[in-house]
Amino acid sequence: MALSVVNFRMRHGNIAEQVSFSGNGIKLLDLKKEIVDKKKISSSLDFDLTINDESGKGIMCTYF
């Protein structure tokens, strides 16, 4: 199975990071869990996840 990546940046950060996963897609809840693991933040998933296009200007969706 192919390895895919999602680039992310925390709201107040300016460094882009990556989360990798196998397959062509990832559920948003699973993406939040991967970000929590990568950033070693609290185990709470109580944060907003906003999906932007590559330029960062167009919001595609917001997941609470």
PDB file with one MODEL, atoms N, CA, C and O in Angstrom:
MODEL        1
ATOM      1  N   MET A   1       0.837  -1.171   0.000  1.00  0.00           N
ATOM      2  CA  MET A   1       0.000   0.000   0.000  1.00  0.00           C
ATOM      3  C   MET A   1       0.888   1.243   0.000  1.00  0.00           C
ATOM      4  O   MET A   1       1.954   1.253   0.617  1.00  0.00           O
ATOM      5  N   ALA A   2       0.454   2.264  -0.679  1.00  0.00           N
ATOM      6  CA  ALA A   2       1.230   3.499  -0.823  1.00  0.00           C
ATOM      7  C   ALA A   2       1.271   4.287   0.476  1.00  0.00           C
ATOM      8  O   ALA A   2       0.325   4.263   1.262  1.00  0.00           O
ATOM      9  N   LEU A   3       2.377   4.985   0.689  1.00  0.00           N
ATOM     10  CA  LEU A   3       2.523   5.858   1.840  1.00  0.00           C
ATOM     11  C   LEU A   3       2.162   7.276   1.425  1.00  0.00           C
ATOM     12  O   LEU A   3       2.680   7.785   0.431  1.00  0.00           O
ATOM     13  N   SER A   4       1.272   7.921   2.185  1.00  0.00           N
ATOM     14  CA  SER A   4       0.825   9.282   1.895  1.00  0.00           C
ATOM     15  C   SER A   4       1.210  10.194   3.042  1.00  0.00           C
ATOM     16  O   SER A   4       1.487   9.724   4.146  1.00  0.00           O
ATOM     17  N   VAL A   5       1.229  11.488   2.792  1.00  0.00           N
ATOM     18  CA  VAL A   5       1.558  12.460   3.836  1.00  0.00           C
ATOM     19  C   VAL A   5       0.545  13.598   3.830  1.00  0.00           C
ATOM     20  O   VAL A   5      -0.050  13.922   2.802  1.00  0.00           O
ATOM     21  N   VAL A   6       0.368  14.192   4.999  1.00  0.00           N
ATOM     22  CA  VAL A   6      -0.402  15.424   5.149  1.00  0.00           C
ATOM     23  C   VAL A   6       0.548  16.426   5.788  1.00  0.00           C
ATOM     24  O   VAL A   6       1.138  16.152   6.833  1.00  0.00           O
ATOM     25  N   ASN A   7       0.693  17.576   5.167  1.00  0.00           N
ATOM     26  CA  ASN A   7       1.483  18.657   5.732  1.00  0.00           C
ATOM     27  C   ASN A   7       0.586  19.464   6.656  1.00  0.00           C
ATOM     28  O   ASN A   7      -0.563  19.748   6.320  1.00  0.00           O
ATOM     29  N   PHE A   8       1.110  19.834   7.821  1.00  0.00           N
ATOM     30  CA  PHE A   8       0.319  20.635   8.748  1.00  0.00           C
ATOM     31  C   PHE A   8       1.198  21.672   9.411  1.00  0.00           C
ATOM     32  O   PHE A   8       2.423  21.552   9.445  1.00  0.00           O
ATOM     33  N   ARG A   9       0.553  22.679   9.930  1.00  0.00           N
ATOM     34  CA  ARG A   9       1.220  23.746  10.668  1.00  0.00           C
ATOM     35  C   ARG A   9       0.283  24.168  11.782  1.00  0.00           C
ATOM     36  O   ARG A   9      -0.917  24.336  11.566  1.00  0.00           O
ATOM     37  N   MET A  10       0.830  24.337  12.965  1.00  0.00           N
ATOM     38  CA  MET A  10       0.026  24.797  14.080  1.00  0.00           C
ATOM     39  C   MET A  10      -0.314  26.265  13.849  1.00  0.00           C
ATOM     40  O   MET A  10       0.438  26.973  13.180  1.00  0.00           O
ATOM     41  N   ARG A  11      -1.413  26.722  14.381  1.00  0.00           N
ATOM     42  CA  ARG A  11      -1.912  28.073  14.125  1.00  0.00           C
ATOM     43  C   ARG A  11      -0.861  29.149  14.383  1.00  0.00           C
ATOM     44  O   ARG A  11      -0.737  30.089  13.598  1.00  0.00           O
ATOM     45  N   HIS A  12      -0.116  29.026  15.455  1.00  0.00           N
ATOM     46  CA  HIS A  12       0.851  30.068  15.799  1.00  0.00           C
ATOM     47  C   HIS A  12       2.274  29.676  15.414  1.00  0.00           C
ATOM     48  O   HIS A  12       3.234  30.333  15.817  1.00  0.00           O
ATOM     49  N   GLY A  13       2.405  28.621  14.646  1.00  0.00           N
ATOM     50  CA  GLY A  13       3.731  28.205  14.209  1.00  0.00           C
ATOM     51  C   GLY A  13       3.961  28.591  12.761  1.00  0.00           C
ATOM     52  O   GLY A  13       3.017  28.875  12.024  1.00  0.00           O
ATOM     53  N   ASN A  14       5.199  28.600  12.368  1.00  0.00           N
ATOM     54  CA  ASN A  14       5.488  28.912  10.974  1.00  0.00           C
ATOM     55  C   ASN A  14       6.275  27.798  10.298  1.00  0.00           C
ATOM     56  O   ASN A  14       6.712  27.950   9.157  1.00  0.00           O
ATOM     57  N   ILE A  15       6.458  26.692  10.987  1.00  0.00           N
ATOM     58  CA  ILE A  15       7.177  25.557  10.432  1.00  0.00           C
ATOM     59  C   ILE A  15       6.171  24.469  10.058  1.00  0.00           C
ATOM     60  O   ILE A  15       5.401  24.003  10.897  1.00  0.00           O
ATOM     61  N   ALA A  16       6.195  24.078   8.793  1.00  0.00           N
ATOM     62  CA  ALA A  16       5.323  23.001   8.330  1.00  0.00           C
ATOM     63  C   ALA A  16       5.918  21.657   8.733  1.00  0.00           C
ATOM     64  O   ALA A  16       7.130  21.455   8.662  1.00  0.00           O
ATOM     65  N   GLU A  17       5.056  20.750   9.153  1.00  0.00           N
ATOM     66  CA  GLU A  17       5.469  19.394   9.522  1.00  0.00           C
ATOM     67  C   GLU A  17       4.624  18.409   8.742  1.00  0.00           C
ATOM     68  O   GLU A  17       3.653  18.794   8.090  1.00  0.00           O
ATOM     69  N   GLN A  18       4.995  17.127   8.810  1.00  0.00           N
ATOM     70  CA  GLN A  18       4.279  16.097   8.060  1.00  0.00           C
ATOM     71  C   GLN A  18       3.832  14.971   8.973  1.00  0.00           C
ATOM     72  O   GLN A  18       4.503  14.620   9.944  1.00  0.00           O
ATOM     73  N   VAL A  19       2.684  14.420   8.633  1.00  0.00           N
ATOM     74  CA  VAL A  19       2.187  13.190   9.232  1.00  0.00           C
ATOM     75  C   VAL A  19       2.048  12.205   8.077  1.00  0.00           C
ATOM     76  O   VAL A  19       1.431  12.523   7.060  1.00  0.00           O
ATOM     77  N   SER A  20       2.617  11.016   8.227  1.00  0.00           N
ATOM     78  CA  SER A  20       2.496  10.017   7.169  1.00  0.00           C
ATOM     79  C   SER A  20       1.560   8.894   7.593  1.00  0.00           C
ATOM     80  O   SER A  20       1.416   8.592   8.778  1.00  0.00           O
ATOM     81  N   PHE A  21       0.937   8.292   6.607  1.00  0.00           N
ATOM     82  CA  PHE A  21      -0.001   7.200   6.834  1.00  0.00           C
ATOM     83  C   PHE A  21      -0.039   6.343   5.584  1.00  0.00           C
ATOM     84  O   PHE A  21       0.333   6.799   4.503  1.00  0.00           O
ATOM     85  N   SER A  22      -0.482   5.119   5.724  1.00  0.00           N
ATOM     86  CA  SER A  22      -0.579   4.249   4.556  1.00  0.00           C
ATOM     87  C   SER A  22      -1.957   4.384   3.928  1.00  0.00           C
ATOM     88  O   SER A  22      -2.958   4.563   4.622  1.00  0.00           O
ATOM     89  N   GLY A  23      -1.990   4.297   2.626  1.00  0.00           N
ATOM     90  CA  GLY A  23      -3.239   4.404   1.895  1.00  0.00           C
ATOM     91  C   GLY A  23      -3.391   5.746   1.214  1.00  0.00           C
ATOM     92  O   GLY A  23      -2.483   6.576   1.222  1.00  0.00           O
ATOM     93  N   ASN A  24      -4.566   5.942   0.622  1.00  0.00           N
ATOM     94  CA  ASN A  24      -4.841   7.166  -0.135  1.00  0.00           C
ATOM     95  C   ASN A  24      -5.594   8.210   0.661  1.00  0.00           C
ATOM     96  O   ASN A  24      -5.724   9.345   0.203  1.00  0.00           O
ATOM     97  N   GLY A  25      -6.092   7.869   1.827  1.00  0.00           N
ATOM     98  CA  GLY A  25      -6.884   8.812   2.605  1.00  0.00           C
ATOM     99  C   GLY A  25      -6.791   8.503   4.084  1.00  0.00           C
ATOM    100  O   GLY A  25      -6.368   7.420   4.490  1.00  0.00           O
ATOM    101  N   ILE A  26      -7.197   9.485   4.886  1.00  0.00           N
ATOM    102  CA  ILE A  26      -7.198   9.326   6.337  1.00  0.00           C
ATOM    103  C   ILE A  26      -8.441  10.033   6.883  1.00  0.00           C
ATOM    104  O   ILE A  26      -8.806  11.108   6.408  1.00  0.00           O
ATOM    105  N   LYS A  27      -9.077   9.434   7.864  1.00  0.00           N
ATOM    106  CA  LYS A  27     -10.218  10.070   8.517  1.00  0.00           C
ATOM    107  C   LYS A  27      -9.717  11.259   9.321  1.00  0.00           C
ATOM    108  O   LYS A  27      -8.611  11.227   9.860  1.00  0.00           O
ATOM    109  N   LEU A  28     -10.530  12.309   9.404  1.00  0.00           N
ATOM    110  CA  LEU A  28     -10.104  13.508  10.118  1.00  0.00           C
ATOM    111  C   LEU A  28      -9.802  13.228  11.587  1.00  0.00           C
ATOM    112  O   LEU A  28      -8.859  13.796  12.137  1.00  0.00           O
ATOM    113  N   LEU A  29     -10.577  12.372  12.225  1.00  0.00           N
ATOM    114  CA  LEU A  29     -10.316  12.030  13.621  1.00  0.00           C
ATOM    115  C   LEU A  29      -8.957  11.340  13.744  1.00  0.00           C
ATOM    116  O   LEU A  29      -8.201  11.621  14.674  1.00  0.00           O
ATOM    117  N   ASP A  30      -8.646  10.442  12.813  1.00  0.00           N
ATOM    118  CA  ASP A  30      -7.345   9.771  12.826  1.00  0.00           C
ATOM    119  C   ASP A  30      -6.213  10.765  12.571  1.00  0.00           C
ATOM    120  O   ASP A  30      -5.135  10.637  13.153  1.00  0.00           O
ATOM    121  N   LEU A  31      -6.446  11.753  11.708  1.00  0.00           N
ATOM    122  CA  LEU A  31      -5.452  12.787  11.450  1.00  0.00           C
ATOM    123  C   LEU A  31      -5.192  13.598  12.722  1.00  0.00           C
ATOM    124  O   LEU A  31      -4.042  13.903  13.041  1.00  0.00           O
ATOM    125  N   LYS A  32      -6.251  13.945  13.444  1.00  0.00           N
ATOM    126  CA  LYS A  32      -6.084  14.672  14.704  1.00  0.00           C
ATOM    127  C   LYS A  32      -5.255  13.851  15.686  1.00  0.00           C
ATOM    128  O   LYS A  32      -4.386  14.394  16.367  1.00  0.00           O
ATOM    129  N   LYS A  33      -5.516  12.549  15.764  1.00  0.00           N
ATOM    130  CA  LYS A  33      -4.757  11.673  16.662  1.00  0.00           C
ATOM    131  C   LYS A  33      -3.287  11.635  16.264  1.00  0.00           C
ATOM    132  O   LYS A  33      -2.412  11.662  17.129  1.00  0.00           O
ATOM    133  N   GLU A  34      -3.010  11.574  14.978  1.00  0.00           N
ATOM    134  CA  GLU A  34      -1.625  11.554  14.499  1.00  0.00           C
ATOM    135  C   GLU A  34      -0.905  12.851  14.846  1.00  0.00           C
ATOM    136  O   GLU A  34       0.265  12.832  15.227  1.00  0.00           O
ATOM    137  N   ILE A  35      -1.600  13.978  14.714  1.00  0.00           N
ATOM    138  CA  ILE A  35      -1.003  15.275  15.049  1.00  0.00           C
ATOM    139  C   ILE A  35      -0.724  15.352  16.547  1.00  0.00           C
ATOM    140  O   ILE A  35       0.334  15.835  16.952  1.00  0.00           O
ATOM    141  N   VAL A  36      -1.650  14.885  17.367  1.00  0.00           N
ATOM    142  CA  VAL A  36      -1.459  14.863  18.817  1.00  0.00           C
ATOM    143  C   VAL A  36      -0.232  14.026  19.165  1.00  0.00           C
ATOM    144  O   VAL A  36       0.585  14.433  19.992  1.00  0.00           O
ATOM    145  N   ASP A  37      -0.099  12.854  18.533  1.00  0.00           N
ATOM    146  CA  ASP A  37       1.058  11.996  18.790  1.00  0.00           C
ATOM    147  C   ASP A  37       2.359  12.667  18.343  1.00  0.00           C
ATOM    148  O   ASP A  37       3.352  12.650  19.070  1.00  0.00           O
ATOM    149  N   LYS A  38       2.347  13.244  17.168  1.00  0.00           N
ATOM    150  CA  LYS A  38       3.561  13.864  16.624  1.00  0.00           C
ATOM    151  C   LYS A  38       4.008  15.058  17.454  1.00  0.00           C
ATOM    152  O   LYS A  38       5.199  15.215  17.724  1.00  0.00           O
ATOM    153  N   LYS A  39       3.065  15.900  17.862  1.00  0.00           N
ATOM    154  CA  LYS A  39       3.391  17.117  18.598  1.00  0.00           C
ATOM    155  C   LYS A  39       3.523  16.869  20.103  1.00  0.00           C
ATOM    156  O   LYS A  39       3.928  17.759  20.851  1.00  0.00           O
ATOM    157  N   LYS A  40       3.176  15.651  20.541  1.00  0.00           N
ATOM    158  CA  LYS A  40       3.235  15.300  21.957  1.00  0.00           C
ATOM    159  C   LYS A  40       2.459  16.300  22.820  1.00  0.00           C
ATOM    160  O   LYS A  40       2.917  16.734  23.877  1.00  0.00           O
ATOM    161  N   ILE A  41       1.263  16.648  22.324  1.00  0.00           N
ATOM    162  CA  ILE A  41       0.391  17.523  23.095  1.00  0.00           C
ATOM    163  C   ILE A  41      -0.565  16.663  23.901  1.00  0.00           C
ATOM    164  O   ILE A  41      -0.569  15.441  23.754  1.00  0.00           O
ATOM    165  N   SER A  42      -1.367  17.275  24.740  1.00  0.00           N
ATOM    166  CA  SER A  42      -2.267  16.523  25.609  1.00  0.00           C
ATOM    167  C   SER A  42      -3.064  15.515  24.793  1.00  0.00           C
ATOM    168  O   SER A  42      -3.316  15.723  23.606  1.00  0.00           O
ATOM    169  N   SER A  43      -3.446  14.455  25.420  1.00  0.00           N
ATOM    170  CA  SER A  43      -4.169  13.399  24.719  1.00  0.00           C
ATOM    171  C   SER A  43      -5.589  13.813  24.347  1.00  0.00           C
ATOM    172  O   SER A  43      -6.303  13.063  23.681  1.00  0.00           O
ATOM    173  N   SER A  44      -5.990  14.982  24.768  1.00  0.00           N
ATOM    174  CA  SER A  44      -7.312  15.486  24.424  1.00  0.00           C
ATOM    175  C   SER A  44      -7.364  15.864  22.947  1.00  0.00           C
ATOM    176  O   SER A  44      -6.432  16.469  22.417  1.00  0.00           O
ATOM    177  N   LEU A  45      -8.443  15.508  22.301  1.00  0.00           N
ATOM    178  CA  LEU A  45      -8.628  15.867  20.894  1.00  0.00           C
ATOM    179  C   LEU A  45      -9.487  17.116  20.799  1.00  0.00           C
ATOM    180  O   LEU A  45     -10.126  17.367  19.777  1.00  0.00           O
ATOM    181  N   ASP A  46      -9.497  17.898  21.871  1.00  0.00           N
ATOM    182  CA  ASP A  46     -10.333  19.085  21.954  1.00  0.00           C
ATOM    183  C   ASP A  46      -9.632  20.296  21.335  1.00  0.00           C
ATOM    184  O   ASP A  46      -9.271  21.245  22.032  1.00  0.00           O
ATOM    185  N   PHE A  47      -9.450  20.245  20.024  1.00  0.00           N
ATOM    186  CA  PHE A  47      -8.913  21.385  19.285  1.00  0.00           C
ATOM    187  C   PHE A  47      -9.530  21.379  17.904  1.00  0.00           C
ATOM    188  O   PHE A  47      -9.957  20.339  17.401  1.00  0.00           O
ATOM    189  N   ASP A  48      -9.572  22.548  17.299  1.00  0.00           N
ATOM    190  CA  ASP A  48     -10.149  22.680  15.967  1.00  0.00           C
ATOM    191  C   ASP A  48      -9.098  22.331  14.920  1.00  0.00           C
ATOM    192  O   ASP A  48      -7.930  22.700  15.041  1.00  0.00           O
ATOM    193  N   LEU A  49      -9.531  21.625  13.909  1.00  0.00           N
ATOM    194  CA  LEU A  49      -8.668  21.280  12.787  1.00  0.00           C
ATOM    195  C   LEU A  49      -9.248  21.959  11.562  1.00  0.00           C
ATOM    196  O   LEU A  49     -10.368  21.658  11.150  1.00  0.00           O
ATOM    197  N   THR A  50      -8.485  22.877  10.979  1.00  0.00           N
ATOM    198  CA  THR A  50      -8.938  23.594   9.795  1.00  0.00           C
ATOM    199  C   THR A  50      -8.125  23.110   8.602  1.00  0.00           C
ATOM    200  O   THR A  50      -6.895  23.107   8.637  1.00  0.00           O
ATOM    201  N   ILE A  51      -8.816  22.707   7.557  1.00  0.00           N
ATOM    202  CA  ILE A  51      -8.161  22.196   6.352  1.00  0.00           C
ATOM    203  C   ILE A  51      -8.136  23.313   5.317  1.00  0.00           C
ATOM    204  O   ILE A  51      -9.181  23.819   4.908  1.00  0.00           O
ATOM    205  N   ASN A  52      -6.938  23.688   4.901  1.00  0.00           N
ATOM    206  CA  ASN A  52      -6.756  24.747   3.901  1.00  0.00           C
ATOM    207  C   ASN A  52      -6.195  24.162   2.615  1.00  0.00           C
ATOM    208  O   ASN A  52      -5.641  23.063   2.603  1.00  0.00           O
ATOM    209  N   ASP A  53      -6.349  24.917   1.535  1.00  0.00           N
ATOM    210  CA  ASP A  53      -5.685  24.500   0.308  1.00  0.00           C
ATOM    211  C   ASP A  53      -4.185  24.768   0.459  1.00  0.00           C
ATOM    212  O   ASP A  53      -3.748  25.332   1.462  1.00  0.00           O
ATOM    213  N   GLU A  54      -3.425  24.371  -0.517  1.00  0.00           N
ATOM    214  CA  GLU A  54      -1.973  24.431  -0.432  1.00  0.00           C
ATOM    215  C   GLU A  54      -1.435  25.833  -0.179  1.00  0.00           C
ATOM    216  O   GLU A  54      -0.409  25.990   0.483  1.00  0.00           O
ATOM    217  N   SER A  55      -2.107  26.844  -0.691  1.00  0.00           N
ATOM    218  CA  SER A  55      -1.643  28.220  -0.501  1.00  0.00           C
ATOM    219  C   SER A  55      -1.933  28.721   0.915  1.00  0.00           C
ATOM    220  O   SER A  55      -1.336  29.702   1.358  1.00  0.00           O
ATOM    221  N   GLY A  56      -2.845  28.053   1.627  1.00  0.00           N
ATOM    222  CA  GLY A  56      -3.215  28.473   2.966  1.00  0.00           C
ATOM    223  C   GLY A  56      -4.264  29.562   2.983  1.00  0.00           C
ATOM    224  O   GLY A  56      -4.648  30.036   4.052  1.00  0.00           O
ATOM    225  N   LYS A  57      -4.732  29.967   1.816  1.00  0.00           N
ATOM    226  CA  LYS A  57      -5.691  31.070   1.744  1.00  0.00           C
ATOM    227  C   LYS A  57      -7.134  30.597   1.755  1.00  0.00           C
ATOM    228  O   LYS A  57      -7.995  31.260   2.335  1.00  0.00           O
ATOM    229  N   GLY A  58      -7.414  29.471   1.129  1.00  0.00           N
ATOM    230  CA  GLY A  58      -8.793  29.006   1.024  1.00  0.00           C
ATOM    231  C   GLY A  58      -9.094  27.910   2.026  1.00  0.00           C
ATOM    232  O   GLY A  58      -8.450  26.861   2.008  1.00  0.00           O
ATOM    233  N   ILE A  59     -10.061  28.137   2.897  1.00  0.00           N
ATOM    234  CA  ILE A  59     -10.454  27.121   3.869  1.00  0.00           C
ATOM    235  C   ILE A  59     -11.367  26.119   3.192  1.00  0.00           C
ATOM    236  O   ILE A  59     -12.392  26.487   2.618  1.00  0.00           O
ATOM    237  N   MET A  60     -10.992  24.848   3.261  1.00  0.00           N
ATOM    238  CA  MET A  60     -11.789  23.804   2.629  1.00  0.00           C
ATOM    239  C   MET A  60     -12.821  23.258   3.609  1.00  0.00           C
ATOM    240  O   MET A  60     -13.948  22.963   3.211  1.00  0.00           O
ATOM    241  N   CYS A  61     -12.455  23.119   4.889  1.00  0.00           N
ATOM    242  CA  CYS A  61     -13.413  22.697   5.912  1.00  0.00           C
ATOM    243  C   CYS A  61     -12.807  22.908   7.282  1.00  0.00           C
ATOM    244  O   CYS A  61     -11.592  23.059   7.412  1.00  0.00           O
ATOM    245  N   THR A  62     -13.641  22.918   8.298  1.00  0.00           N
ATOM    246  CA  THR A  62     -13.196  23.005   9.680  1.00  0.00           C
ATOM    247  C   THR A  62     -13.823  21.844  10.432  1.00  0.00           C
ATOM    248  O   THR A  62     -15.025  21.599  10.325  1.00  0.00           O
ATOM    249  N   TYR A  63     -13.008  21.136  11.187  1.00  0.00           N
ATOM    250  CA  TYR A  63     -13.444  19.975  11.949  1.00  0.00           C
ATOM    251  C   TYR A  63     -13.232  20.266  13.419  1.00  0.00           C
ATOM    252  O   TYR A  63     -12.120  20.591  13.836  1.00  0.00           O
ATOM    253  N   PHE A  64     -14.294  20.152  14.213  1.00  0.00           N
ATOM    254  CA  PHE A  64     -14.214  20.435  15.651  1.00  0.00           C
ATOM    255  C   PHE A  64     -14.082  19.157  16.432  1.00  0.00           C
ATOM    256  O   PHE A  64     -14.000  19.190  17.660  1.00  0.00           O
TER     257      PHE A  64
ENDMDL
END
